[in-house]
């Protein structure tokens, strides 16, 4: 089964059998705040009913972690990708 992605690459929560979304992001040159803003925009617009887990490292990561957690997103800040899944 293929994955249908939204404008920011998030699968839409209406896919049959979709149980969650895991993102693994390293904000190399860009700020984590840019990625966080996009994730929060999808949450506000789509109101997903599936869990979203974000592994995010880079410039401004701690503030981004706090914002995401405030919106119910599980954050794996210093963990491994395996821990995120």
ABEGO torsion letter per residue (X at the ends): XBBBBBAAGBBBAABBGBAEBBBBBBBBABBAAAAAAAAAAAAAAAGBABBBBBBBBEBGAAAAAAAAAAAGBBBBAABBAAAAX
